[in-house]
Structures are given as structure tokens and as C-alpha cells.
Amino acid sequence: MKLVTTSRKPAPELRTLGKDLAFALGGKYSPRGKAGVDEVLSWGDTVLVISRRGRKTLIETYSSDDLVSAIFLSGFSVSRRDVPLERGLRTGNERVYNELAECLDITLVDAGVNEILFHGTQGKGYVLRIAEKPQGTQGSVSHQDSAS
């Protein structure tokens, strides 16, 4: 089962993003509450954790308790969707596609190389803008910073 959750005290827009991302992936959204990361990972086979790191949004994807992807977003936009609903994610970024293809429904498309697209509930269309990796990271994020 795919599960999407957020940081312990998420901003309302992160909670909405999490719910719509779960919808797009055919999974479930569950608020994290006081649960630690180890407990959250036991809730599903594939778990996405959405949190803030300064001005950026971080989406960490775990499969079988292993971190497979950490994607920093510089921001995201939501608009009214004028096309039929499509499930799953779409991206033009090969790195993101390769990291997520084994555990999520994602398609490599001719979209912006720094974007992830998906359809949410109630006719919403999302564009997630992938940020450049922060200095000193190699694609993965450690959990030394417990403030989320």
C-alpha cells in the first residue's frame, strides 16, 4: 500500500498537497501526528513523507523502510485541470523518474525537466518545481535534523 504523510505539524498547504498526492497515486493519506519516522514506515510498503526544510518542500520516498528518493521542491502551483483525470505522476526529469519508477506510478514525459505533474482531487492540477540539490548532498537526506 502507498501511504502519504506529512511532518508533525504541517502547514495547511502541505496537508492538502499530501492528500492530493495520495489520491493521484491511488494510496492513502494519514496525518503523522506524534509518530516517529520508524513508526510511519511501518504503515505501508511505500511511504512518502512531505515536510518543510527552510523555504523548500522535501518529499522523501521510502520503499520497504529504505530511503529511495529525497526531492527538494522550490515550490508548487495548483490550477484548475481542463483535461481528463490521469492517475500517477509525470516528469521530464530522468533522475527523478529512475529513483521512483520501481515503487511509484510515474511516467517519463516530454514535460519540464525540473517539474513533476499530477492530478489531484476536485479538478486540481499540480506542478511541483524541483529545486537544485542543496550544497553538500548526494541525493539522500539524513535524519539528523529532527525538526520537521
C-alpha positions as CSV (number, residue, x, y, z in Angstrom):
1,M,0.0,0.0,0.0
2,K,1.2,3.5,-0.8
3,L,0.9,6.0,2.1
4,V,1.5,9.7,2.1
5,T,2.1,11.6,5.3
6,T,3.4,15.0,6.4
7,S,5.6,16.4,9.1
8,R,4.3,16.5,12.6
9,K,2.7,20.0,12.4
10,P,2.2,20.6,8.7
11,A,1.1,23.9,7.2
12,P,-2.4,23.6,5.6
13,E,-1.0,23.7,2.1
14,L,1.3,20.7,2.8
15,R,-1.6,18.8,4.2
16,T,-3.6,19.5,1.0
17,L,-0.6,18.6,-1.2
18,G,-0.3,15.3,0.7
19,K,-3.9,14.4,0.3
20,D,-3.9,15.1,-3.4
21,L,-0.6,13.3,-3.9
22,A,-2.1,10.2,-2.2
23,F,-5.2,10.5,-4.5
24,A,-3.0,10.7,-7.6
25,L,-1.0,7.6,-6.6
26,G,-4.1,5.6,-5.6
27,G,-2.8,5.5,-2.0
28,K,-3.9,6.7,1.4
29,Y,-3.2,10.0,3.3
30,S,-2.6,9.7,7.0
31,P,-1.6,12.5,9.3
32,R,1.6,11.8,11.1
33,G,0.7,13.2,14.5
34,K,3.3,12.3,17.1
35,A,4.6,9.2,15.3
36,G,8.3,9.0,14.6
37,V,9.7,8.1,11.2
38,D,10.3,4.5,12.1
39,E,6.7,4.1,13.1
40,V,5.4,5.8,10.0
41,L,7.5,3.5,7.8
42,S,5.6,0.5,9.2
43,W,2.3,1.9,7.9
44,G,2.8,1.0,4.3
45,D,5.1,-0.7,1.7
46,T,5.8,2.7,0.0
47,V,5.7,5.8,2.2
48,L,6.1,9.4,1.1
49,V,6.9,12.0,3.8
50,I,6.3,15.6,3.0
51,S,7.9,18.3,5.1
52,R,9.5,21.8,5.0
53,R,13.2,22.4,5.1
54,G,13.6,26.1,5.3
55,R,12.0,27.6,2.3
56,K,11.9,24.3,0.4
57,T,9.5,21.5,0.5
58,L,11.0,18.0,0.8
59,I,9.4,14.8,-0.4
60,E,11.1,11.7,0.9
61,T,10.1,8.3,-0.6
62,Y,10.7,5.1,1.3
63,S,10.2,1.6,0.0
64,S,10.5,-1.3,2.4
65,D,11.9,1.0,5.0
66,D,14.8,2.2,2.7
67,L,15.1,5.8,1.5
68,V,14.9,5.7,-2.3
69,S,14.5,9.3,-3.1
70,A,14.7,12.8,-1.5
71,I,13.3,15.5,-3.7
72,F,13.6,19.2,-2.8
73,L,10.9,21.4,-4.3
74,S,11.4,25.2,-4.8
75,G,7.6,25.5,-4.8
76,F,4.5,24.2,-6.4
77,S,1.4,25.6,-8.2
78,V,-2.2,24.4,-8.3
79,S,-4.5,25.2,-11.1
80,R,-7.9,24.1,-12.5
81,R,-7.5,21.0,-14.6
82,D,-9.1,21.2,-18.0
83,V,-8.2,17.7,-19.2
84,P,-9.4,14.3,-18.1
85,L,-8.1,12.8,-14.9
86,E,-4.9,10.9,-15.1
87,R,-3.6,8.8,-12.2
88,G,0.1,8.7,-11.3
89,L,2.9,11.2,-11.6
90,R,4.6,12.6,-14.8
91,T,8.0,14.1,-15.1
92,G,10.6,15.1,-17.6
93,N,13.4,14.6,-15.1
94,E,15.2,11.3,-15.7
95,R,16.9,11.2,-12.3
96,V,13.5,11.6,-10.5
97,Y,11.9,9.0,-12.9
98,N,14.7,6.5,-12.3
99,E,14.6,6.9,-8.5
100,L,10.8,6.5,-8.3
101,A,9.9,4.1,-11.1
102,E,10.3,0.9,-9.0
103,C,7.9,2.0,-6.3
104,L,5.5,4.6,-7.7
105,D,3.3,5.0,-10.8
106,I,5.4,7.6,-12.7
107,T,5.8,8.2,-16.4
108,L,8.7,9.9,-18.2
109,V,7.2,12.5,-20.5
110,D,8.2,15.5,-22.5
111,A,7.5,17.9,-19.7
112,G,9.7,20.4,-18.0
113,V,12.9,18.8,-16.8
114,N,12.5,20.3,-13.4
115,E,8.8,19.5,-12.9
116,I,6.6,16.8,-11.6
117,L,3.0,16.9,-12.7
118,F,-0.1,15.2,-11.2
119,H,-3.8,15.5,-11.0
120,G,-5.4,16.0,-7.6
121,T,-9.0,15.9,-6.3
122,Q,-11.7,18.3,-7.3
123,G,-10.3,19.1,-10.7
124,K,-6.9,20.4,-9.5
125,G,-3.7,20.1,-11.5
126,Y,-0.3,20.3,-9.7
127,V,3.1,21.4,-11.0
128,L,5.9,20.7,-8.5
129,R,9.1,22.6,-9.2
130,I,12.2,20.6,-8.5
131,A,14.9,22.6,-6.8
132,E,18.6,22.1,-7.4
133,K,20.2,19.9,-4.7
134,P,21.4,21.9,-1.7
135,Q,25.2,22.1,-1.4
136,G,26.8,19.0,0.2
137,T,24.0,16.5,-0.6
138,Q,24.4,13.5,-2.8
139,G,20.7,12.7,-3.4
140,S,19.8,11.4,0.0
141,V,19.0,13.2,3.2
142,S,19.9,12.0,6.6
143,H,17.5,12.5,9.5
144,Q,20.0,14.3,11.8
145,D,17.7,17.3,11.6
146,S,14.7,16.1,13.6
147,A,12.8,19.4,13.5
148,S,10.1,18.9,10.9
